[in-house]
């Protein structure tokens, strides 16, 4: 009687996301990183270390923090208007009968200069 029936839908137990209590703290770190130079921004490793040291978040994993930061950092940059969506500049080159080409072969020493 205790065996599951084949083909019957099984309920999956609810999994709590242990990162939820730390998401506001991570958001604050990422918001603070919008202005400083690149070398002074928080890395995922540094954010994880600060969560463990300053907030006692021993139950979360580095991989979980890193994957959350990777996605959320892009979203924050898009919200602020610094995202990659405005980087692409479409270019078009129309071939024509009067097209010209420039070739630069550089300066190479001649073979007779070795002797």
URPELIN-V264859 format. One record per helix or strand of 2 or more residues. SS is the DSSP state (hx for helix, st for strand). FROM is the first residue (numbers start at 0). TO is the last residue. If there is no record, write none. Layout:
ss=SS from=FROM to=TO
ss=SS from=FROM to=TO
This chain:
ss=hx from=19 to=31
ss=hx from=37 to=39
ss=hx from=43 to=54
ss=hx from=61 to=79
ss=hx from=83 to=85
ss=hx from=110 to=113
